[in-house]
């Protein structure tokens, strides 16, 4: 019986063995850099980024990514591989990740960084050009190795990028197997990787993130995006319109951080809508909206055929006309939830448009929309009112509030803000994640806390001080 059971699943057993061999290679490579100095680690990650982002190579990767995946556009891919990887390196290069990384003098505690081991990384088809690089340098920054499991639609891009990093690593005197690509990916191999590695860094569809959390291996997963943006009556409307255009059209909305819904306050509704139209926004009538809805979703899921495609492609596919110069679709909406699919994530150059009488209604709509999809991920506001900004931030269930910034280009870090650079955005308990962080190398290490006695021990205060008026109230 045992023999028969084994024969029933030869592919699965073969996958397990294949992944086990990769993990063994990865673990051997990681052991060779476990005691690297900070200078050695930083030289490695510099080389890894330069290998893929240097002039001449970045252009080839960008074009290769578009050709293979048929998602997004060249300009978006080039920005990610050329600029985003550089910005991420710049963000972490001066961080101390070896030895003592923090000293808390008040508590007399010293924190020492130690590697986790083998990182199992999932890479999506929508950002396959920069995701392997960013995850790899975050892993190596913590003296780990990494195995990257790509989406099948981007497997050649993933191999190209990983091979370039491997060549650079060898030239720096380190083992190539610090970075390994699963060249012929499958769901089963990815599941095996998640079971056999030491920590999972999951970016991908919700099913894969759930699988990561269910694997039995400590996992850093991310939740679904469905960014909601508010424009209030104090905003610079020209600035807001241009930044919404940038965010909505970046890489043809391949990013889950693209503006999925925009809420305009009554006082500026007509003026702001006109400005969005001047930036290439095309308002869909009821007929076009119905046709778009019919092709955006299949059986309740986003239709992969229209993800990150041009407005003209989508319009032709759906069977409605658009004027020349259309850059994104504006879909008027009032409802939210499953009966109003445009309130959810769309992964296309499609923006749902809402109207609110004031900031409080905008907050209500934001929470209602994201209770359906995207809770915990991010929202944004264009405003000059600190009161409105903080009211939105305090009242929404979100990990990030981007203020006067293009959401898709900002919430994962950019040179104009202080957010940590990443493509892995934790959504906290709201999104079913274990962290709210912009995930970076600090999430991919173990820390040893060294605790010494305080010079002056703490005195436990009297009950009157510690409990205050609770004593009298409770008797």
C-alpha positions as CSV (number, residue, x, y, z in Angstrom):
1,X,0.0,0.0,0.0
2,X,2.8,2.4,0.8
3,X,4.5,1.7,-2.5
4,X,1.2,2.3,-4.4
5,X,0.7,5.6,-2.6
6,X,4.2,6.7,-3.6
7,X,3.5,5.8,-7.3
8,X,0.3,7.8,-7.3
9,X,2.2,11.0,-6.8
10,X,5.5,10.7,-8.8
11,X,5.4,14.3,-9.9
12,X,4.9,15.7,-6.4
13,X,7.7,13.5,-5.0
14,X,10.0,14.5,-7.8
15,X,9.2,18.2,-7.1
16,X,10.0,17.7,-3.4
17,X,13.3,16.1,-4.3
18,X,14.2,18.9,-6.8
19,X,13.4,21.6,-4.3
20,X,15.3,19.8,-1.5
21,X,18.4,19.8,-3.7
22,X,18.0,23.5,-4.3
23,X,17.5,24.2,-0.7
24,X,20.7,22.2,0.2
25,X,22.7,24.2,-2.3
26,X,21.2,27.4,-1.0
27,X,22.0,26.4,2.6
28,X,25.6,25.6,1.7
29,X,26.0,29.0,0.1
30,X,24.5,30.8,3.0
31,X,26.9,29.1,5.4
32,X,29.8,30.6,3.5
33,X,28.7,34.2,4.1
34,X,27.3,33.7,7.6
35,X,30.3,35.5,9.1
36,X,30.8,38.1,6.4
37,X,31.6,41.6,7.5
38,X,29.4,44.6,6.9
39,X,31.7,45.7,4.1
40,X,31.6,42.3,2.4
41,X,27.8,42.2,2.6
42,X,27.4,45.7,1.2
43,X,29.8,45.0,-1.6
44,X,27.7,42.0,-2.6
45,X,24.4,43.9,-2.8
46,X,26.0,46.7,-4.7
47,X,27.2,44.2,-7.3
48,X,23.9,42.5,-7.5
49,X,22.0,45.7,-8.3
50,X,24.7,47.0,-10.7
51,X,24.6,43.7,-12.6
52,X,20.9,44.2,-13.6
53,X,20.4,48.0,-13.4
54,X,23.5,49.3,-15.3
55,X,22.9,51.2,-18.5
56,X,22.4,48.8,-21.4
57,X,21.3,45.9,-19.3
58,X,18.3,47.6,-17.6
59,X,16.9,48.4,-21.1
60,X,17.2,44.8,-22.2
61,X,15.5,43.5,-19.0
62,X,12.6,46.0,-19.4
63,X,12.0,45.0,-23.0
64,X,12.4,41.3,-22.2
65,X,9.8,41.6,-19.3
66,X,7.2,43.2,-21.5
67,X,7.8,40.7,-24.4
68,X,7.5,37.7,-22.1
69,X,4.6,38.8,-19.8
70,X,2.7,41.0,-22.1
71,X,1.8,43.1,-19.0
72,X,2.5,46.7,-18.5
73,X,4.7,48.8,-20.7
74,X,8.4,49.4,-21.3
75,X,8.6,52.8,-19.5
76,X,7.1,51.3,-16.3
77,X,9.4,48.2,-16.4
78,X,12.4,50.4,-17.1
79,X,11.6,52.7,-14.1
80,X,11.4,49.7,-11.8
81,X,14.6,47.9,-12.9
82,X,16.7,51.0,-13.4
83,X,15.4,53.4,-10.7
84,X,13.6,51.4,-8.1
85,X,16.4,48.9,-7.6
86,X,18.9,51.8,-7.2
87,X,16.6,53.6,-4.8
88,X,16.2,50.4,-2.7
89,X,20.0,49.9,-2.6
90,X,20.4,53.5,-1.6
91,X,17.8,53.1,1.1
92,X,19.5,50.1,2.8
93,X,23.2,50.5,2.0
94,X,24.1,52.5,5.1
95,X,22.0,50.3,7.5
96,X,24.0,48.3,9.9
97,X,22.9,44.6,9.5
98,X,26.0,42.8,10.8
99,X,26.9,42.4,14.5
100,X,25.4,44.9,17.0
101,X,22.7,46.8,15.1
102,X,21.0,48.6,18.0
103,X,21.8,49.6,21.6
104,X,19.0,50.6,24.0
105,X,20.9,52.4,26.7
106,X,17.8,53.1,28.8
107,X,17.1,49.4,29.1
108,X,20.7,48.3,28.9
109,X,20.0,46.0,26.0
110,X,22.2,45.3,22.9
111,X,20.7,43.7,19.8
112,X,22.8,41.5,17.5
113,X,21.7,40.6,14.0
114,X,21.9,37.0,12.9
115,X,20.8,35.4,9.6
116,X,17.6,33.4,9.2
117,X,19.1,31.0,6.6
118,X,17.3,30.3,3.3
119,X,14.6,32.7,2.2
120,X,11.9,31.4,-0.1
121,X,10.6,34.2,-2.2
122,X,7.6,34.4,-4.4
123,X,7.7,36.8,-7.4
124,X,4.5,37.9,-9.2
125,X,4.0,38.3,-13.0
126,X,3.1,42.0,-12.5
127,X,6.5,43.1,-11.1
128,X,8.9,40.4,-12.1
129,X,11.7,42.7,-13.1
130,X,12.5,44.4,-9.8
131,X,10.9,42.1,-7.2
132,X,13.6,39.4,-7.4
133,X,16.3,42.0,-7.1
134,X,14.8,43.8,-4.2
135,X,14.0,40.6,-2.3
136,X,17.5,39.2,-3.1
137,X,19.4,42.2,-1.8
138,X,17.2,42.3,1.3
139,X,18.0,38.7,2.0
140,X,21.8,39.0,1.4
141,X,21.9,42.2,3.4
142,X,20.9,40.0,6.4
143,X,23.5,37.3,5.3
144,X,20.9,35.0,4.0
145,X,20.5,33.1,0.7
146,X,17.4,33.2,-1.4
147,X,15.5,31.0,-3.8
148,X,13.0,32.8,-6.1
149,X,9.9,31.0,-7.3
150,X,8.5,33.1,-10.2
151,X,5.0,33.2,-11.7
152,X,5.2,30.9,-14.8
153,X,4.3,33.9,-17.0
154,X,7.6,35.5,-16.0
155,X,9.9,32.5,-15.6
156,X,12.4,33.6,-18.3
157,X,12.6,37.1,-16.9
158,X,13.3,35.7,-13.5
159,X,16.0,33.4,-14.8
160,X,17.7,36.2,-16.7
161,X,17.8,38.5,-13.7
162,X,18.9,35.8,-11.2
163,X,21.6,34.6,-13.6
164,X,23.0,38.2,-13.9
165,X,23.0,38.5,-10.1
166,X,24.7,35.1,-9.7
167,X,27.5,36.1,-12.1
168,X,28.1,39.3,-10.2
169,X,28.1,37.4,-6.9
170,X,30.8,35.0,-8.2
171,X,32.9,37.9,-9.4
172,X,32.8,39.3,-5.9
173,X,34.2,36.0,-4.5
174,X,31.0,34.6,-3.1
175,X,29.0,31.5,-4.0
176,X,26.5,31.9,-6.9
177,X,23.9,29.9,-5.0
178,X,23.2,32.8,-2.7
179,X,20.6,33.4,-5.4
180,X,18.8,30.5,-7.0
181,X,15.9,30.7,-9.5
182,X,13.3,27.9,-9.9
183,X,13.6,27.9,-13.7
184,X,10.6,25.7,-14.4
185,X,8.1,26.8,-11.8
186,X,4.9,25.2,-10.7
187,X,2.4,25.6,-7.9
188,X,3.7,22.4,-6.3
189,X,7.3,23.4,-6.5
190,X,6.4,26.7,-4.9
191,X,4.5,24.9,-2.1
192,X,7.5,22.7,-1.6
193,X,9.8,25.7,-1.3
194,X,7.5,27.3,1.3
195,X,7.6,24.1,3.3
196,X,11.4,23.6,3.1
197,X,12.8,27.1,3.4
198,X,13.5,29.0,6.7
199,X,11.3,32.0,6.0
200,X,8.8,32.9,3.2
201,X,8.6,36.3,1.6
202,X,5.4,36.0,-0.4
203,X,4.2,38.5,-3.0
204,X,1.5,37.3,-5.3
205,X,-2.1,36.4,-5.5
206,X,-4.2,36.0,-2.4
207,X,-4.3,32.2,-2.8
208,X,-0.5,32.0,-2.8
209,X,-0.2,34.3,0.3
210,X,-2.8,32.1,2.1
211,X,-0.7,29.0,1.1
212,X,2.4,30.8,2.5
213,X,0.7,31.4,5.9
214,X,-0.5,27.8,5.9
215,X,2.8,26.2,5.0
216,X,4.1,25.8,8.6
217,X,7.1,28.0,7.8
218,X,7.3,31.5,9.2
219,X,5.9,33.7,6.5
220,X,5.8,37.4,5.6
221,X,2.8,37.8,3.3
222,X,1.1,40.8,1.9
223,X,-2.6,41.6,1.5
224,X,-4.6,42.7,-1.5
225,X,-4.3,46.3,-2.7
226,X,-7.3,48.6,-3.4
227,X,-6.0,52.1,-2.8
228,X,-8.6,54.7,-2.2
229,X,-7.7,58.4,-2.7
230,X,-9.5,61.4,-1.4
231,X,-9.2,64.9,-2.8
232,X,-10.5,67.6,-0.4
233,X,-11.4,71.2,-0.9
234,X,-8.0,72.5,0.3
235,X,-6.0,70.5,-2.3
236,X,-3.8,71.8,-5.1
237,X,-6.1,70.4,-7.8
238,X,-3.7,70.6,-10.7
239,X,-1.0,68.8,-8.6
240,X,-3.5,66.2,-7.5
241,X,-4.8,65.5,-11.1
242,X,-1.3,65.0,-12.5
243,X,-0.2,62.7,-9.6
244,X,-3.4,60.7,-9.9
245,X,-2.7,60.3,-13.6
246,X,0.9,59.2,-12.8
247,X,-0.3,56.6,-10.3
248,X,-3.2,55.3,-12.3
249,X,-1.1,54.8,-15.5
250,X,2.3,53.7,-14.1
251,X,3.2,50.4,-15.9
252,X,-0.5,50.3,-17.0
253,X,-1.6,49.8,-13.4
254,X,0.3,46.5,-12.9
255,X,0.9,47.6,-9.3
256,X,-1.7,46.7,-6.7
257,X,-1.0,50.3,-5.3
258,X,-2.6,52.0,-8.3
259,X,-5.5,54.3,-7.5
260,X,-8.5,52.1,-7.6
261,X,-11.0,54.6,-6.3
262,X,-10.9,58.4,-6.1
263,X,-13.3,60.3,-3.8
264,X,-13.9,64.0,-4.6
265,X,-15.5,66.3,-2.1
266,X,-18.6,68.2,-3.3
267,X,-16.9,71.6,-3.2
268,X,-14.3,70.7,-5.8
269,X,-16.1,67.8,-7.6
270,X,-16.8,69.4,-11.0
271,X,-13.5,71.3,-11.2
272,X,-11.4,68.3,-10.2
273,X,-13.3,66.0,-12.6
274,X,-12.5,68.4,-15.4
275,X,-8.9,68.4,-14.5
276,X,-8.8,64.5,-14.5
277,X,-10.4,64.6,-17.9
278,X,-7.7,67.0,-19.1
279,X,-5.1,64.5,-18.0
280,X,-6.5,61.8,-20.2
281,X,-9.3,60.4,-18.0
282,X,-12.3,59.2,-20.0
283,X,-15.7,59.0,-18.2
284,X,-17.6,55.9,-19.1
285,X,-21.3,56.1,-19.6
286,X,-23.6,53.4,-18.3
287,X,-23.3,51.3,-21.5
288,X,-19.6,51.4,-21.6
289,X,-19.4,50.7,-17.9
290,X,-21.5,47.5,-18.3
291,X,-19.3,46.4,-21.2
292,X,-16.2,47.0,-19.2
293,X,-17.5,45.2,-16.2
294,X,-18.3,42.1,-18.4
295,X,-14.6,41.8,-19.4
296,X,-12.9,42.9,-16.2
297,X,-14.1,40.0,-14.2
298,X,-14.6,36.3,-14.9
299,X,-16.4,34.2,-12.2
300,X,-15.7,36.9,-9.6
301,X,-12.0,37.1,-10.4
302,X,-10.1,39.7,-12.4
303,X,-9.7,38.6,-16.0
304,X,-6.0,38.1,-16.7
305,X,-6.5,39.0,-20.3
306,X,-7.1,42.7,-19.5
307,X,-4.7,43.1,-16.6
308,X,-2.1,45.9,-17.2
309,X,-3.2,46.5,-20.8
310,X,-3.6,49.7,-22.7
311,X,-6.9,51.6,-22.6
312,X,-7.3,51.0,-26.4
313,X,-6.8,47.2,-26.0
314,X,-9.4,47.0,-23.2
315,X,-11.9,49.2,-25.0
316,X,-11.6,47.1,-28.2
317,X,-11.8,43.9,-26.2
318,X,-14.9,45.2,-24.4
319,X,-16.5,46.7,-27.5
320,X,-16.8,50.4,-26.7
321,X,-15.2,53.5,-28.3
322,X,-12.8,55.9,-26.6
323,X,-11.4,59.2,-27.8
324,X,-7.8,59.7,-28.8
325,X,-5.5,60.5,-25.9
326,X,-7.4,58.4,-23.4
327,X,-5.0,57.3,-20.6
328,X,-7.4,55.9,-18.1
329,X,-11.0,55.2,-17.5
330,X,-13.2,57.0,-15.0
331,X,-16.2,54.9,-13.8
332,X,-18.8,56.8,-11.7
333,X,-19.8,54.7,-8.7
334,X,-21.9,55.1,-5.6
335,X,-21.9,51.6,-4.1
336,X,-19.4,49.2,-2.6
337,X,-19.1,45.5,-2.0
338,X,-19.6,42.4,-4.1
339,X,-22.7,43.9,-5.9
340,X,-20.5,46.8,-7.0
341,X,-17.3,45.2,-8.4
342,X,-15.8,48.5,-9.5
343,X,-15.3,49.2,-5.8
344,X,-12.7,46.5,-5.7
345,X,-9.2,46.1,-7.1
346,X,-9.1,46.3,-10.9
347,X,-5.4,45.9,-11.9
348,X,-6.2,48.0,-15.0
349,X,-6.2,51.7,-15.9
350,X,-9.7,51.9,-14.4
351,X,-10.6,54.3,-11.6
352,X,-13.9,54.2,-9.7
353,X,-15.1,57.8,-9.0
354,X,-17.1,58.7,-5.8
355,X,-18.5,61.9,-4.5
356,X,-18.6,62.9,-0.8
357,X,-20.1,65.9,0.9
358,X,-17.2,66.3,3.4
359,X,-14.2,64.5,4.8
360,X,-16.3,62.4,7.2
361,X,-18.2,60.9,4.3
362,X,-15.0,60.4,2.5
363,X,-13.7,58.4,5.5
364,X,-16.9,56.4,5.6
365,X,-16.5,55.5,1.9
366,X,-12.9,54.7,2.2
367,X,-13.6,52.2,5.0
368,X,-16.6,50.8,3.3
369,X,-14.8,50.2,0.0
370,X,-11.7,48.7,1.7
371,X,-13.9,46.5,3.9
372,X,-14.8,44.8,0.6
373,X,-11.2,44.7,-0.7
374,X,-7.8,46.1,0.3
375,X,-8.3,46.8,4.0
376,X,-5.0,47.4,5.7
377,X,-3.0,48.2,2.5
378,X,-3.0,51.9,1.8
379,X,-5.0,55.0,1.1
380,X,-4.2,58.6,0.2
381,X,-5.3,62.1,0.4
382,X,-4.6,65.3,-1.5
383,X,-5.0,68.1,1.0
384,X,-3.4,71.1,2.6
385,X,-5.4,70.6,5.8
386,X,-3.5,68.7,8.6
387,X,-6.8,68.3,10.4
388,X,-8.3,66.4,7.5
389,X,-5.1,64.4,6.9
390,X,-4.9,63.3,10.5
391,X,-8.7,62.6,10.7
392,X,-8.4,60.3,7.7
393,X,-5.3,58.6,9.1
394,X,-6.9,58.1,12.6
395,X,-10.2,56.8,11.3
396,X,-9.2,54.4,8.5
397,X,-8.0,50.8,8.8
398,X,-4.9,51.2,6.8
399,X,-1.1,50.7,7.2
400,X,-0.2,53.7,4.9
401,X,-1.6,57.1,4.3
402,X,0.2,58.8,1.4
403,X,-0.2,62.6,1.5
404,X,0.0,64.6,-1.7
405,X,1.9,61.8,-3.5
406,X,1.1,59.4,-6.4
407,X,0.1,56.3,-4.5
408,X,1.6,53.6,-6.8
409,X,5.0,55.3,-6.9
410,X,5.1,56.3,-3.2
411,X,3.8,53.8,-0.7
412,X,6.6,51.3,-1.4
413,X,9.1,54.1,-0.9
414,X,10.5,56.7,-3.2
415,X,13.1,59.4,-3.1
416,X,10.6,62.1,-2.2
417,X,9.4,60.3,1.0
418,X,10.8,58.4,4.0
419,X,9.0,55.1,3.4
420,X,11.3,52.1,3.3
421,X,11.9,50.9,-0.2
422,X,10.2,47.5,-1.0
423,X,7.7,45.8,-3.2
424,X,6.3,43.8,-0.2
425,X,3.7,45.8,1.8
426,X,2.4,44.3,4.9
427,X,-1.3,45.0,5.7
428,X,-1.5,44.1,9.4
429,X,-4.3,42.1,10.9
430,X,-6.8,44.1,8.7
431,X,-5.4,42.3,5.7
432,X,-4.7,39.0,7.4
433,X,-0.9,39.7,7.6
434,X,1.5,39.4,10.5
435,X,3.1,42.8,9.9
436,X,2.2,46.3,8.8
437,X,5.8,46.9,7.6
438,X,7.2,48.0,4.3
439,X,9.1,44.7,4.4
440,X,12.9,45.0,4.1
441,X,16.1,43.2,5.4
442,X,15.2,43.9,9.1
443,X,12.3,41.5,8.7
444,X,14.6,38.8,7.3
445,X,17.0,38.4,10.3
446,X,17.0,36.9,13.8
447,X,17.9,39.2,16.6
448,X,19.7,38.2,19.8
449,X,19.0,40.6,22.7
450,X,21.8,40.9,25.2
451,X,20.4,42.2,28.5
452,X,22.7,43.5,31.3
453,X,21.5,44.7,34.7
454,X,20.4,48.3,35.0
455,X,22.9,50.5,36.7
456,X,20.1,51.6,39.0
457,X,17.3,49.0,39.3
458,X,13.8,50.2,38.8
459,X,11.6,50.6,41.9
460,X,8.1,49.3,41.8
461,X,5.8,52.3,42.6
462,X,3.2,52.3,45.3
463,X,-0.3,51.0,44.6
464,X,-1.6,54.6,44.8
465,X,0.8,55.7,42.0
466,X,0.5,52.5,39.9
467,X,-3.3,52.1,40.0
468,X,-4.4,55.8,40.6
469,X,-8.1,56.5,41.0
470,X,-9.0,52.9,39.9
471,X,-8.6,51.8,43.5
472,X,-11.3,54.2,44.7
473,X,-13.6,53.3,41.8
474,X,-13.4,49.6,42.3
475,X,-13.1,49.6,46.1
